[in-house]
């Protein structure tokens, strides 16, 4: 059926999308008033992340999909099985066998022989038909499409037939795979094949279709690769539409640079992204149903979301029904509402979205007056249309939390008297000032998470002895002075039950803070096995059963509803390889699979549901470079060792996005030990390490935690000077550097740190 013009093309696209989705219903409509809202282009500096690296072009970040080659070849196999786009024929023993010539060319030392012909006799070697057998050809096709040969090569004559076929068609890779004692994984073979396909594409060889932009730019490609890339192109090229037989296919309404990016992803699994490109690329990847590319766009948006872009991300997510991205954006907005409310973009959002945000108990503001000011500012931006929404929005303002000055500020707001619906709010404000308010009382919103210091020890005020601390402190305010001058306003949070402890570990599970082990002083008998927890909802301490082992300089993490204690020092002479876990429902500690090595001074963290353990000191006092992935049932699985220094101990390891940062601690030197200021970042997907900004000051046995996407390393000491460290350093992902935020209340060392929602008790 012939269509013309923009409407015809749009109708055709909808038809293709319907075919590709199997006739699924369209996504539900967005709540936003302006579903086609596209934010202003931003030129944000790119940030480093585990799955991305800076490209040569300033401002662009290259993201790679590790599973792309597997996806492409899985779909190529499906096309082969369904006999779609087959364009090469073998004639063997009077029977014909078909395949995709591009896939065959990838395996051959003479790819042009396949790309230039549609059947085996075209190679100019008639004797080839005598070399090939059905068994040999099946091995060739199996290896070409999957990267391995599943047939039993040990059977009589099978290996000979396969090697003859490899020799016959000059497919050295298959021969090497069959003969090699060290087998290359199928994934590696598929990655190698996709690289060869990319090289063939870049040389323009074997391309049988041209993609044309509306502005006239043309790009060559291979039909079979496009069809394997996603459902849209598969339906376009295999679904009986007119494009199935066209040599040139025009994609109207799509920028030429978007087509370039799309093809580059299809052939490489990579996308070059920036804030100025992300919106249009995300739209295109959704339209053309390139799920892998879309996942990279979503990763970029989640990784680099900040206060100036989070609203744009939320609008995009809701426009296209990207639920997970939308939830991440909304969580970010709620957590950073205080600063976002001061910007201009909040004035542009729709009423339903603002209404939804303001009703959330997790909306983080220093004072409820911020919410009131946000409502007024939003209405005043367009009073003609928005005044009717004022009363509904004021319903979410918790006016009973206003101070006397804030009540007066609200009553002096003129716009309240322009809306009949706001009359009840005015009356309530007046009654609050006069002291005869009888309306509903509001509870405070969930407070911001705060940085909390737990335990540790420090020198007493007379500088006579070291004193363990029972006090838990939280950072109430971070103050910025002139220049680089910073300070922190600390406030006592709670007291740890006796005994005071240091060299302990903490973790948070189900809104309860667990404080485990450590030691109460410096004797060999002072190492603790006791455990307590603080219930944040009831603001009270609970005594737990003792751990199975006394431990200090150990690590603790939470996973699958359990609290794990790993390794540590036993009696200043022996170290643990023992791991145990606490089950809250049973109120009991149980042993888990031990570590591979007895170790103390190591670090542990959880990322993507996996426990990782790094470094530490073994029983011979050697600093380790090791990184393990630990399974409670099966034990340790070695990963790539750390690359900075000859080992690291007394450090912290923190999860940053999809990677793990090791920071602080000490390292072995030619004589003794010294401070380790260099940090590095572990990427579990690629099992590799990369550089990370260096700490400005030493932190040996510090506390470490993550708060609002930032890393905090606090306190500790210096191996070089033996002096305690009083500083709090924070890694700012936006600036890609560590910042000194100020000093702790005391220069604590051997402490723990965490982030907690602040209970009402300390307000």
Phi, psi and omega in degrees: 000130185272133176233155179216158176078176184295320180296320178298317179295318180296320177298320180294319179298317179298323178295316179297316180299321179296317178296315184294328182267002181068028177077023179295154179292154178293158177296149179297149183293147179287155177281348185290148179290331184237082187293343179263016181300124175237125185289164175296147178294139178244148177245062182286147174291134180290150178249150179284138174218161185302330185255016182222161175211156181290137176270177181292330180278129182300135177089346180263141178238132182266120176253140181236139177264107185300329185269009188297315182297322177297318180297313183299313184286333172297318179287327175297320176298319180296318178297321179295314181295325181272003177058046179252134176060022176291131186222019178220135186236132171256135174251110183229123179052039177080358179251149180256141177230133185247155179202183175264123186295330179295319180295322177292319181299326180298327184275345189264150173285345177236072186300328182296336178297325177277320184291340182260004184217158180248002173208162189298326182294341179292348178288348180082013181235087185299331182292348179300324181297339179272338180279327185277141172232162177304322179294314179297318180294321179298321178296319179299312182293321180297316180291320183296322185268336185241339181091004177208167177244117185273341183293155182282106182282350182278348179293149185303124174085345185291312180301318181298317180295321181292317180292323176297318178296320179297316179293319183298315182262010177055048179253081185296327182298319179293319180298315180296322180295320180289325186273338186286140176281334178260110185277130173280139182295154179299324179298317179297320179295320179293322176298318179297318180295318180294324176298319178293319177300318179298319179295319178298317179297316181295331176277353179075023183268136175072007180290133184235013177209149178239127175263125184244132175281162181296334179274002172107344181296141183238143183223126181279150180201179177249128182304314186295326179289317178299316181296328179281344186283329183185166186294327182298307182291329176298315179293322181295318188262344182238001188262011177085005176285169185297333180296341181302332183245002181275144176276334179238125178242124182263129175256098185281149178075011180241127181297151180298321181292332176291319177297317177302313181296320181296313179294321179298320177295315183302322184269346184232339186078016182238149173229138174260115190240152172205169180295331181284343183252339195296323185294312182290324179293318179299317177301316182292318182293328173291314182298318183264008170055043174267088189297321180297316178294322178298321179297326177290320177298317180294321177299317177300312183296321179288319182294320191252009178298134176220189186293337181269349183238347187299324178293319176299318181296318180297317179298315178300314182298318181286329178297320186252008176070032178272088193296312183296317178296318179298320179293319178297319180293317180294319177300320180295316180298315180298320182288334184242026187297327181307310182278327180295325182295340180277351181271174183276334187294330181298334180289345184263354184282164183283161177299313181302322181291313179298319179300318180293321181292316187291336181278350185288133178291338182271008177295122188262114176219152179288328179213150181294341178297335177298320179295317178299313180297324178297316179299312181297315181298319181294317180292317182293342178295327179208071187298330182301318182264334190260347183301328180294341180270353189300312184296323179295319181288322179296336179300333182270355180275124185271080191292338180291350177269357180291145168283172180300318179295324180289326175297319179293321177299316181294319180292336180275001181281114189296325187295339178296330184272357178266353183241116178302328182291342181271003184299320180297324178294318179298316180296321179293320178296318180295319180292329176293320178294321183278351176084014180240032180291131181236010182277188181292145176260145185251142174273153180297151174292161176302127184290159172303147170294144183234156176282127183236134175260133183236114174066210186099177176223160183205169178283140181289173186297335179269002181057036183257327183205167178268139186233120174294149185256137172263349189276136168258125181250147171235149181278105183283320179213144171254120184255138176250119179265193178294143180065231181263007184290125180229154174209159181235134176266112184260149178220138177298140184253307180196170177247134177288135177302153176304143359274157169299150186216156174217170187056032181260184175225153178227156170201161185245127179219125177052047176063027176230132180268121179261129177242117193236139168056218185089205177214156182263338171200200195260003177281158180297336180269003183268000179284135191257151167242002182287157180216138176227162174219150181249120179277111185289337180281328181253354179054051177215155181269149176230136176275133180254163172301149177299149172294165180290335182226147170281140186211142159221171186049045179242182179235150176225139178219163176246135179205134176054040176075015180234157176252123183252135172245126189236125172063206177113177180270137183263308185212026182073000176234329182241143177251159180265143158254359185288142174235137176224161180220148181256132178253108184303322183295329182260349181054050184212150173261138178229150178284147173243179179299133182291164173288164179291334184221141171293130190208149171221165181070017179273181177226150178223150178205159178249132177219126179052043176075015179236141175270131176240142181232129184235142168058212183103184180242134179273183185293347176262012180064031174264131175288137184259150173259004192291152167228126179242147161259122188253131174246126185300337181263332187242352176092210190265142174237112184299139174241181182301131181289159176299151187251345183267120179077183182261017181147166181209137176213162181066032184247183174236153177229126187230144180277125177236109183056245184251025179222178181235129179256127171259133185215148175077193179091195179233169180222153177286140176242180178302321178235103176080218185227157179217167180297143174249105180269336182286142179243164173210162188241128180259131177254106183291336181293315182260001181050056184214160180246149176220164184290157180215149183307141184282142176293140179288332184224159180288145175220093176261126185056055180271176164268152179212141178201171178241130181221122180054041177077008179244146179268136177239127174239121191231138171064207186097207181211185178243128177290331183285319186251348184064016178266148177287151180255125181261359192270152174249117178249138182234132176272121180263107182298330182292319180266352181054049179204162174272137179243139174273112184272349182133192186256157172283171177301324176219158179283077182284143170233166182052041182256178172234155178224154177203172173243136185226149167287131187284119180293159180297338184303326186261004181284000000 
